[in-house]
Amino acid sequence: DAGITQSPRHKVTETGTPVTLRCHQTENHRYMYWYRQDPGHGLRLIHYSYGVKDTDKGEVSDGYSVSRSKTEDFLLTLESATSSQTSVYFCAISEPGFNYGYTFGSGTRLTVV
Amino acid sequence: AQSVTQLDSQVPVFEEAPVELRCNYSSSVSVYLFWYVQYPNQGLQLLLKYLSGSTLVKGINGFEAEFNKSQTSFHLRKPSVHISDTAEYFCAVRESSSNTGKLIFGQGTTLQVKP
C-alpha cells in the first residue's frame, strides 16, 4: 500500500478549541487533499494542495485552514472547533498522470463536544 | 462544474444474487470516472476507473462498470455478490483536463449483502 498516514486516528475535543490533523506521505506525490465524510453527503473537499506552500479552497472550507511546508506533510487546522465539524476526515494523495485517482489515508474520527 | 448522483442510498441483496449500483454525473466537459469502496472503519480503495477507450471496465473483486456517455451514467455491477462485498460504494468524477486532480464524490451507496 502507498505510504500515507493520518494522525491522530481518533480525537475528542471541546467546542472552541483549536485542532490540527496531520497527513503524512512517503510517496512524494504532488497533490494532497483533505475531505470530510458525513452520512448522506459522501465526501466533500475541504482544501487541497498542489505543491509546497500552494493550497486552495474546496467546497466546504469555512472554519478550516491548511498548511504545507514540506512535500510530505499536509496539516488541517480547525481554528475554533464547532459541533458541526464532528466528522471523519480523510486525506488523499495524487500525482499527475499516476492512475489519475487518489490513494486515501485511513481517516481521523473527530468528535467536538 | 461537475456533480455526481448515486441514485440509491442503500441496496439490500441476497448472497450470490446480481447487483447494480447506479451513478449519474453531470459535466459539460470530458471526464474521468471512478468507483471506490469503503469497508467498515477503513479508508477508500479504488475499485475501477474509466479514463478512455472501452466503455466496459473491469475492476477488482469481480466488479465491472459501463460508461454511457449519452446517459451520463457509470453504473457498477457484479453478477454474484458475497457477504464480504458488504460496504459503502462511492462514485466519483473529475475533469479529464483538470490540473488539480480534484475528485467530486457522490453521496455513497451502502450495499448490504444478506445470507
HADDOCK unambig.tbl for C-alpha pairs under 7 A between the chains (distance, minus, plus):
assign (segid A and resid 40 and name CA) (segid B and resid 107 and name CA) 5.53 0.50 0.50
assign (segid A and resid 41 and name CA) (segid B and resid 107 and name CA) 4.78 0.50 0.50
assign (segid A and resid 42 and name CA) (segid B and resid 105 and name CA) 6.33 0.50 0.50
assign (segid A and resid 42 and name CA) (segid B and resid 106 and name CA) 5.72 0.50 0.50
assign (segid A and resid 42 and name CA) (segid B and resid 107 and name CA) 3.84 0.50 0.50
assign (segid A and resid 42 and name CA) (segid B and resid 108 and name CA) 5.41 0.50 0.50
assign (segid A and resid 43 and name CA) (segid B and resid 105 and name CA) 5.83 0.50 0.50
assign (segid A and resid 50 and name CA) (segid B and resid 100 and name CA) 6.69 0.50 0.50
assign (segid A and resid 104 and name CA) (segid B and resid 43 and name CA) 6.00 0.50 0.50
assign (segid A and resid 104 and name CA) (segid B and resid 44 and name CA) 5.94 0.50 0.50
assign (segid A and resid 105 and name CA) (segid B and resid 43 and name CA) 5.90 0.50 0.50
assign (segid A and resid 106 and name CA) (segid B and resid 42 and name CA) 5.57 0.50 0.50
assign (segid A and resid 106 and name CA) (segid B and resid 43 and name CA) 4.38 0.50 0.50
assign (segid A and resid 107 and name CA) (segid B and resid 43 and name CA) 6.12 0.50 0.50
